[in-house]
Amino acid sequence: MIAALLCAVVFACSAACGIALAQTLCSGVESFEGAPEPSRLSPAVPVITFAVLGIIMALRGAGALQLGTVALVGVALAGSWHADAKHGIVPDLFTLVPLGIIAIAVMLHHTWFIAVSALVTGGAFAIAALLSRGRGMGWGDAKLAAVSGALLGLPWSLGVLGVACFGATVVAVVRHRGTKPIAFAPYIVVACLSAIALTVHG
């Protein structure tokens, strides 16, 4: 139980760092035309969510490598969640840096299945971003989807991101958003974290 509580603290700190970095990166960003409306998201929500994930992973016997990887990527995931919810953007720092690290790891260890998963999931969202010209689906979402794809692998990544799309659609209908854009990164991040919680094992 002590290990689980320690993981909760580490994961919460990871999320808090991501949120603080997002606030710094977005401090001078002005809202652009067609951007989603800022949400009332409290920074405590991502922090608590990540803390709970840390507890679940520890209790399910996740190894040090698994815990460390998710905690590190958690900075980018929590930052993307906060930045998109508050400012309607996903800073490149939160997607390109993880993707760069993933690319190096793939080349060093020849784990090509990770690259394939990232390309397939990111590519599907990139097509949506291209067709909507960044209004229905942004390029930041596509890069974040690629990061999620690398973390989860196929076919989990496609299924999870499909659930994220469904969840976003349901919320938009319930809130009567119509054709107004919504911040999609929070749905990607929550779906990704849920999949990690469900699939992690010792």
C-alpha positions in Angstrom: 0.0 0.0 0.0 2.9 2.3 0.7 4.2 1.7 -2.8 0.7 2.6 -4.2 0.6 5.8 -2.3 4.1 6.7 -3.4 3.1 6.1 -7.1 0.0 8.3 -6.5 2.3 11.1 -5.3 4.7 10.7 -8.2 1.9 10.6 -10.8 0.2 13.6 -9.3 3.4 15.6 -9.4 3.9 14.5 -13.0 0.4 15.9 -13.9 1.0 19.1 -11.9 4.3 19.7 -13.8 2.5 19.2 -17.1 -0.2 21.7 -16.1 2.3 24.2 -14.9 4.2 23.9 -18.2 1.0 24.2 -20.2 0.1 27.4 -18.3 3.6 28.8 -19.1 3.5 27.9 -22.8 -0.1 29.2 -23.3 0.3 32.4 -21.2 0.7 34.6 -24.2 -1.5 32.7 -26.6 -4.6 34.5 -27.9 -7.7 32.5 -28.8 -8.0 32.0 -32.5 -11.1 32.0 -34.7 -12.9 28.7 -34.4 -11.2 27.6 -31.2 -13.2 25.7 -28.6 -14.6 27.7 -25.8 -12.5 27.5 -22.6 -13.8 25.0 -20.1 -14.0 25.4 -16.3 -11.7 22.5 -15.8 -10.0 22.6 -12.4 -6.3 21.7 -12.4 -7.2 19.3 -9.6 -9.1 17.0 -12.0 -6.1 15.9 -14.0 -3.9 15.7 -10.9 -6.4 13.4 -9.1 -6.9 11.3 -12.2 -3.2 10.7 -12.6 -2.9 9.9 -8.8 -5.6 7.3 -9.1 -3.9 5.8 -12.2 -0.6 5.6 -10.2 -2.4 3.7 -7.4 -4.1 1.3 -9.9 -0.8 0.6 -11.7 1.0 -0.1 -8.5 -1.7 -2.4 -7.2 -1.8 -4.3 -10.5 1.9 -5.0 -10.2 3.3 -2.7 -12.9 7.1 -2.7 -13.2 9.4 0.2 -12.6 9.8 0.7 -16.4 6.1 0.8 -17.0 5.5 3.2 -14.1 8.4 5.4 -15.1 7.3 5.6 -18.7 3.7 6.6 -17.9 4.9 9.1 -15.3 7.2 10.8 -17.8 4.6 10.8 -20.6 2.1 11.9 -18.0 3.7 15.4 -18.1 2.8 15.7 -21.8 -0.6 14.1 -21.4 -1.7 16.3 -18.5 -0.3 19.3 -20.2 -2.2 18.6 -23.4 -5.4 18.0 -21.4 -5.1 21.4 -19.7 -3.9 23.4 -22.6 -6.6 22.2 -25.0 -9.4 22.6 -22.4 -8.3 26.1 -21.4 -6.8 27.5 -24.7 -8.0 25.2 -27.5 -4.5 24.2 -28.5 -2.1 21.3 -27.9 1.5 22.7 -27.8 4.0 20.9 -30.0 6.3 20.4 -27.0 3.8 17.9 -25.6 3.6 15.8 -28.7 6.8 16.3 -30.8 9.2 15.6 -27.9 7.5 12.3 -26.9 7.3 11.3 -30.5 11.0 12.1 -31.0 11.9 10.0 -28.0 9.7 7.2 -29.3 11.4 7.3 -32.7 14.8 7.1 -31.2 13.7 4.1 -29.0 12.2 2.4 -32.0 15.4 2.7 -34.0 17.6 1.6 -31.1 15.5 -1.4 -30.1 13.9 -2.2 -33.5 10.4 -2.2 -31.9 8.8 -1.4 -35.2 5.3 -2.4 -34.0 5.3 0.7 -31.8 6.1 2.9 -34.9 3.3 1.2 -36.9 0.8 1.8 -34.1 1.8 5.4 -33.8 1.6 5.9 -37.6 -1.8 4.2 -37.9 -3.5 6.0 -35.1 -1.9 9.3 -35.8 -2.6 8.9 -39.5 -6.3 8.3 -39.0 -6.6 11.5 -37.0 -4.4 13.4 -39.5 -6.8 12.5 -42.3 -9.7 13.9 -40.2 -7.6 17.1 -39.5 -6.9 17.4 -43.2 -10.5 16.9 -44.3 -11.8 19.4 -41.6 -8.9 21.8 -42.3 -8.1 21.8 -38.6 -11.6 22.9 -37.5 -13.2 19.6 -36.6 -10.0 17.9 -35.7 -6.7 19.7 -35.1 -3.2 18.7 -36.0 -2.3 18.7 -32.3 -5.0 16.1 -31.7 -3.5 13.9 -34.5 0.0 14.1 -33.0 -1.4 13.4 -29.5 -3.2 10.4 -31.0 0.1 9.1 -32.4 1.6 9.3 -28.9 -1.3 7.4 -27.5 -0.9 4.8 -30.3 2.7 4.3 -29.4 1.8 3.8 -25.7 -1.1 1.4 -26.2 -0.2 -0.5 -29.4 -2.7 -1.9 -31.9 -5.6 -2.7 -31.8 -6.1 -1.1 -28.4 -5.2 2.4 -29.6 -7.8 2.4 -32.4 -10.5 1.1 -30.1 -9.7 3.5 -27.3 -9.6 6.5 -29.6 -12.8 5.4 -31.1 -14.3 5.5 -27.7 -12.9 9.0 -27.2 -14.6 10.1 -30.4 -17.9 8.6 -29.2 -17.6 10.2 -25.8 -16.9 13.6 -27.3 -19.9 13.3 -29.6 -22.2 12.3 -26.7 -21.0 15.3 -24.6 -21.4 17.7 -27.5 -25.0 16.4 -28.0 -25.9 16.6 -24.3 -24.5 20.1 -24.0 -26.2 21.2 -27.2 -22.9 22.3 -28.7 -24.2 21.7 -32.3 -21.4 22.3 -34.8 -19.3 24.3 -32.3 -15.7 22.9 -31.9 -14.8 21.2 -28.7 -11.4 20.5 -27.1 -10.7 16.9 -28.0 -7.4 16.3 -26.3 -9.0 15.7 -22.8 -11.1 12.9 -24.4 -7.9 11.3 -25.9 -6.0 11.6 -22.7 -8.8 10.2 -20.5 -9.4 7.3 -22.9 -5.7 6.6 -23.0 -5.3 6.6 -19.2 -8.4 4.3 -18.9 -6.8 1.8 -21.3 -3.5 1.8 -19.4 -5.4 1.2 -16.2 -7.3 -1.7 -17.7 -4.4 -3.4 -19.5 -1.4 -2.9 -17.2 0.0 -6.0 -15.4 3.1 -7.1 -13.7 
